[in-house]
Amino acid sequence: MGEKSKLNIGVIGYGFMGRTHSNAFGQAPKFFDLAYQPVLKAVCGRDNDKVHSFAANWGYASFETDWRRMVERKDIDLIDIASPNDTHEEIAVAAAQAGKMVMCEKPLGRNAAEAGRMVAAVEAANVPNMVWYNYRRAPAVTLAKQLIDDGKLGKIFHYRAKFLQDWTISADLPQGGAGLWRLDAGVAGSGVTGDLLAHCVDTAIWLNGGIEKVSAITETFIKERQHVLTGKVEPVGIDDASLFLARFNNGSLATFEATRYARGHKALNTFEINGEHASIAWDLHDLHHLQYFDHRDEGKLRGWRDINVSDGDHPYVKNWWVPGTQIGYEHTFTHQVVDFVAGLSSGTPASPTFRDGLATDQVTDAVLRSAGSGQWERPGDVT
Ligand SMILES: NC(=O)c1ccc[n+]([C@@H]2O[C@H](COP(=O)([O-])OP(=O)(O)OC[C@H]3O[C@@H](n4cnc5c(N)ncnc54)[C@H](O)[C@@H]3O)[C@@H](O)[C@H]2O)c1
């Protein structure tokens, strides 16, 4: 067999997501039969020593300290953006204009306007593109999608999603800088709406279709925090908690909630969907299980089933270990690489594309508009 064509990758950012992506590009071809061989060609970070040691640890062939140099390199096919939200638009647009494929972390832009320009750039350049909404590719979530598409739930009435954390409760926590850029609205764009709810919204649109309108409330519990970069106490511009009601285009009603003030919860990312025949529920803390209730079951046996999504029949699972053994969080990223590469060879791009990422940013923008106006807002309506 001849050598596979190489897919030369340049990753920008070596933090949390830089690690998950590096791992995914390395693992995907070992466990799945890919048409292209991902090659960790270069990683980019601004600190020479840190990026050097990251490159050595993860097996990158080279490193850069300026993303512009990486985008210009002729030996790189795909730019992967794993840096904070304020860098996404500039890097993605430059990468697309240089003819590179682009994968970008979520949220796509700090707002829908940025995301719209990113969509325009990748579509004008006609380059493959994808947003890392990785939770779609937890096997149990993919199974939920299959069950819905198979019509097992029938007409859907309710969608309920939460993403709860508790790591910003202390008023002593500063904002800004490495590790705490999520608390700086200038860098992050928004608080939990863009960071956590965006995940819930992407999954919801994928599973249940478009959102017609939203009515939201947000709160910033700690109004001022010291800024790491200026040393001064500055107003906090992010939303600490964000809750909204929604009506989907299919007529179903929904509640969404995200907060970093739910003491005891680290990453309680859940959804429950109630249909006319059946309901399903999922929880990231127990990610290989899908809860399923089917009213069509024989009455005396009817009840919630706890499906252990670890058998060969289940999405992605047969490429890993033996039935009944589990895979976890990092595999969601590996599956995303697998599907992206499959999209390159089949010609049908894997979702979520940048255009799908824009749809989520339009909903999160509408959530923030509604929290400000006190009115119902429609994702498409920009005033
Ligand atoms: N898909 C998910 O579940 C998920 C989870 C966490 C974060 N994210 C997203 O991933 C992105 C990165 O988040 P993170 O948690 O990895 O952050 P992080 O702070 O852990 O890492 C960010 C990295 O980007 C680097 N960086 C910053 N500015 C840069 C620049 N101008 N040039 C090159 N490198 C630069 C930093 O040095 C750091 O290495 C964000 O958009 C975030 O929303 C997604």
The ligand as an SDF file (V2000), in Angstrom:
LIG
                    3D

 44 48  0  0  0  0  0  0  0  0999 V2000
  -14.4120   22.7400   22.9000 N   0  0  0  0  0  0  0  0  0  0  0  0
  -14.3310   22.9070   24.2050 C   0  0  0  0  0  0  0  0  0  0  0  0
  -14.9340   22.1740   24.9750 O   0  0  0  0  0  0  0  0  0  0  0  0
  -13.4840   24.0020   24.7730 C   0  0  0  0  0  0  0  0  0  0  0  0
  -12.9890   23.8880   26.0770 C   0  0  0  0  0  0  0  0  0  0  0  0
  -12.1390   24.9050   26.5440 C   0  0  0  0  0  0  0  0  0  0  0  0
  -11.8470   25.9990   25.7380 C   0  0  0  0  0  0  0  0  0  0  0  0
  -12.3830   26.0810   24.4860 N   0  0  0  0  0  0  0  0  0  0  0  0
  -12.0570   27.2190   23.6060 C   0  0  0  0  0  0  0  0  0  0  0  0
  -10.7060   27.0500   23.1680 O   0  0  0  0  0  0  0  0  0  0  0  0
  -10.0510   28.3080   23.0740 C   0  0  0  0  0  0  0  0  0  0  0  0
   -8.8120   28.2740   23.9670 C   0  0  0  0  0  0  0  0  0  0  0  0
   -9.2240   27.9820   25.3040 O   0  0  0  0  0  0  0  0  0  0  0  0
   -8.2420   27.2400   26.3490 P   0  0  0  0  0  0  0  0  0  0  0  0
   -9.0760   26.7800   27.4900 O   0  0  0  0  0  0  0  0  0  0  0  0
   -7.3930   26.2540   25.6200 O   0  0  0  0  0  0  0  0  0  0  0  0
   -7.3640   28.4750   26.8120 O   0  0  0  0  0  0  0  0  0  0  0  0
   -5.9500   28.4390   27.4940 P   0  0  0  0  0  0  0  0  0  0  0  0
   -5.8340   29.7480   28.1980 O   0  0  0  0  0  0  0  0  0  0  0  0
   -5.7440   27.1710   28.2530 O   0  0  0  0  0  0  0  0  0  0  0  0
   -4.9420   28.3940   26.2540 O   0  0  0  0  0  0  0  0  0  0  0  0
   -4.8920   29.4310   25.3110 C   0  0  0  0  0  0  0  0  0  0  0  0
   -3.5700   29.3490   24.5830 C   0  0  0  0  0  0  0  0  0  0  0  0
   -3.5330   30.3430   23.5460 O   0  0  0  0  0  0  0  0  0  0  0  0
   -2.2870   31.0050   23.5990 C   0  0  0  0  0  0  0  0  0  0  0  0
   -2.4050   32.3090   22.9680 N   0  0  0  0  0  0  0  0  0  0  0  0
   -3.0780   33.3920   23.3830 C   0  0  0  0  0  0  0  0  0  0  0  0
   -2.9540   34.4030   22.5070 N   0  0  0  0  0  0  0  0  0  0  0  0
   -2.1730   33.9320   21.5080 C   0  0  0  0  0  0  0  0  0  0  0  0
   -1.6590   34.4950   20.3190 C   0  0  0  0  0  0  0  0  0  0  0  0
   -1.9140   35.7750   19.9800 N   0  0  0  0  0  0  0  0  0  0  0  0
   -0.8530   33.7340   19.5230 N   0  0  0  0  0  0  0  0  0  0  0  0
   -0.5800   32.4680   19.8620 C   0  0  0  0  0  0  0  0  0  0  0  0
   -1.0350   31.8700   20.9740 N   0  0  0  0  0  0  0  0  0  0  0  0
   -1.8250   32.6020   21.7890 C   0  0  0  0  0  0  0  0  0  0  0  0
   -1.9550   31.0360   25.0800 C   0  0  0  0  0  0  0  0  0  0  0  0
   -0.5940   31.2810   25.3140 O   0  0  0  0  0  0  0  0  0  0  0  0
   -2.3660   29.6120   25.4650 C   0  0  0  0  0  0  0  0  0  0  0  0
   -1.3550   28.6770   25.1160 O   0  0  0  0  0  0  0  0  0  0  0  0
  -11.0960   29.3500   23.4700 C   0  0  0  0  0  0  0  0  0  0  0  0
  -11.7050   29.8590   22.3160 O   0  0  0  0  0  0  0  0  0  0  0  0
  -12.1000   28.5630   24.2910 C   0  0  0  0  0  0  0  0  0  0  0  0
  -13.3900   29.1060   24.2710 O   0  0  0  0  0  0  0  0  0  0  0  0
  -13.1940   25.1100   24.0090 C   0  0  0  0  0  0  0  0  0  0  0  0
  1  2  1  0
  2  3  2  0
  2  4  1  0
  4  5  1  0
  4 44  2  0
  5  6  2  0
  6  7  1  0
  7  8  2  0
  8  9  1  0
  8 44  1  0
  9 10  1  0
  9 42  1  0
 10 11  1  0
 11 12  1  0
 11 40  1  0
 12 13  1  0
 13 14  1  0
 14 15  2  0
 14 16  1  0
 14 17  1  0
 17 18  1  0
 18 19  2  0
 18 20  1  0
 18 21  1  0
 21 22  1  0
 22 23  1  0
 23 24  1  0
 23 38  1  0
 24 25  1  0
 25 26  1  0
 25 36  1  0
 26 27  1  0
 26 35  1  0
 27 28  2  0
 28 29  1  0
 29 30  1  0
 29 35  2  0
 30 31  1  0
 30 32  2  0
 32 33  1  0
 33 34  2  0
 34 35  1  0
 36 37  1  0
 36 38  1  0
 38 39  1  0
 40 41  1  0
 40 42  1  0
 42 43  1  0
M  CHG  2   8   1  16  -1
M  END
$$$$
